[in-house]
Amino acid sequence: MTLSQGFTTILGGFLLPFAILVLWGRLVESLGPLGGWLAAAIIIGPIWYFNHGLLEPLVVQQGPVFIDMGFATAIGVFVYGLTRGIDFPSHRRNLLAALLGGSLAGLILSFL
């Protein structure tokens, strides 16, 4: 991986958690559940396209292991919560659910 590919991969991993933390809550506050659906459409879709859909995507994948935007988002939002005073035990159930769901999805996809 070249230096520029490393930089764009870090940038691609940063974009989604940043956009979620900046925009998602505001859309939900102003539009309610519709804001959540709108946020999913206008945040996740375009950033996924930048990270994976371009001819030269921001996130450069190498080797057999594939780490998607969800992992970067989980780390970004988790660290944000910890730095804002949310204690670790309150994250436990969500982390367990994310790990189990991601593992199950990976297992299912490995058979397809």
C-alpha positions in Angstrom: 0.0 0.0 0.0 1.4 3.4 -1.0 1.4 6.4 1.3 -1.4 8.0 -0.6 -3.5 4.8 -0.5 -2.9 4.7 3.3 -4.0 8.3 3.6 -7.2 7.8 1.5 -8.0 4.6 3.5 -7.7 6.5 6.8 -9.8 9.4 5.3 -12.4 6.9 4.1 -12.6 5.3 7.5 -13.0 8.7 9.2 -15.7 10.1 6.9 -18.6 7.8 8.0 -18.3 8.1 11.8 -17.8 11.9 11.4 -20.8 12.3 9.2 -23.0 10.2 11.5 -21.9 12.1 14.6 -22.4 15.5 12.9 -25.6 15.0 10.9 -27.6 11.9 12.0 -28.8 13.3 15.4 -29.8 16.6 13.9 -31.9 15.0 11.2 -33.6 12.8 13.7 -34.3 15.7 16.1 -35.8 17.8 13.4 -37.7 15.2 11.3 -38.2 12.3 13.8 -38.1 8.7 12.4 -38.2 10.1 8.8 -34.9 11.9 9.7 -33.3 8.6 10.5 -34.3 7.1 7.2 -33.2 10.2 5.4 -29.9 10.2 7.2 -29.3 6.6 6.2 -29.9 7.5 2.6 -27.9 10.7 2.4 -25.0 9.7 4.6 -24.4 5.9 4.2 -25.0 5.7 0.5 -22.7 8.4 -0.8 -20.0 7.6 1.6 -20.2 3.9 0.7 -19.8 5.0 -2.9 -16.7 7.1 -2.2 -15.2 4.3 -0.1 -16.0 1.3 -2.4 -17.8 2.3 -5.6 -15.4 4.6 -7.4 -12.9 3.3 -10.0 -10.2 4.3 -7.4 -12.0 4.1 -4.1 -10.9 5.8 -1.0 -10.6 2.6 1.0 -7.9 0.3 -0.4 -8.5 -3.4 0.5 -5.5 -5.7 0.4 -5.2 -9.3 1.4 -7.9 -11.9 2.3 -9.3 -9.9 5.3 -12.1 -7.4 4.4 -13.0 -4.7 6.9 -15.9 -2.6 5.9 -17.1 0.8 7.0 -19.1 -0.6 9.9 -15.9 -1.4 11.8 -14.6 2.1 11.4 -18.0 3.5 12.4 -18.1 1.3 15.5 -14.7 2.4 16.6 -15.3 6.0 15.9 -18.6 6.2 17.7 -17.3 4.1 20.6 -14.3 6.4 21.2 -16.5 9.5 20.8 -18.7 8.1 23.5 -15.9 7.3 25.9 -14.3 10.7 25.4 -17.7 12.3 26.2 -18.0 10.5 29.5 -20.2 7.5 28.5 -18.9 4.7 30.7 -17.8 1.4 29.1 -20.5 -0.8 30.8 -23.3 1.1 29.1 -21.7 0.0 25.7 -21.4 -3.7 26.6 -24.8 -4.9 25.2 -24.4 -2.9 22.0 -20.8 -4.2 21.5 -21.8 -7.7 22.1 -24.7 -7.4 19.6 -22.5 -5.8 17.0 -19.8 -8.5 17.4 -22.3 -11.4 17.2 -24.2 -9.8 14.3 -21.0 -9.1 12.4 -19.6 -12.6 13.1 -22.9 -14.2 12.0 -23.0 -12.1 8.8 -19.3 -13.0 8.0 -20.0 -16.7 8.6 -23.1 -16.7 6.4 -21.2 -14.7 3.6 -18.3 -17.1 3.8 -20.6 -19.9 2.6 -22.1 -18.0 -0.3 
